[in-house]
Amino acid sequence: MEYKHINDVGKQWIRKYGLALTKELLGIIRSKYGSIPIPNADTTLDGDTLRSEAATEKEVLVTQLREMLDQTSRKALLEADKDEAEFLQEKLQKIPYPIYIG
């Protein structure tokens, strides 16, 4: 599937997942270099924090995608149509018949 054919919701999900992957990669790089010496001090990098945040974000996004796909599955859509049709039938049964005098 080409990116240009994906809807806006899908593109937004891809952007968020790409950000999580980027965060994970940056965390791996920062973990490799735990501390960097600077003049008169030493600074520590937050690689492990970034990696854990990225893992959490990826897990949430995958769960969100699964829920979204379950809601838009063919079976779920057919059940929603069935419920709508039943509600309409109930509504139509409550409408009184017109009285014809003729």
Order of alpha helices (4+ residues) and beta strands (2+ residues): alpha-beta-beta-alpha-alpha
